[in-house]
């Protein structure tokens, strides 16, 4: 999350963005599983972002959506943990 907050279109290296996506997908898998809508939506949007390229102005929108998904999963998971803890 910290990496994403500091970067926008034109500042990401494609390999770095790809690696960030892999780490995010691993986290999503651990928290909610690969069949979860968050996981599949993140995967689709991340893939589309790679398609438009990190230098494209549309990349920022895709990045924002990816971050929103991660935040939603984090909030839901934190809420579930608090309810069970």
VENSUL-V45534 format. One record per helix or strand of 3 or more residues. SS is the DSSP state (H for helix, E for strand). FROM is the first residue (numbers start at 1). LEN is the number of residues. If there is no record, write none. Layout:
ss = {SS;SS}
from = {FROM;FROM}
len = {LEN;LEN}
//
This chain:
ss = {H;H;H;H}
from = {2;14;37;59}
len = {4;19;16;26}
//
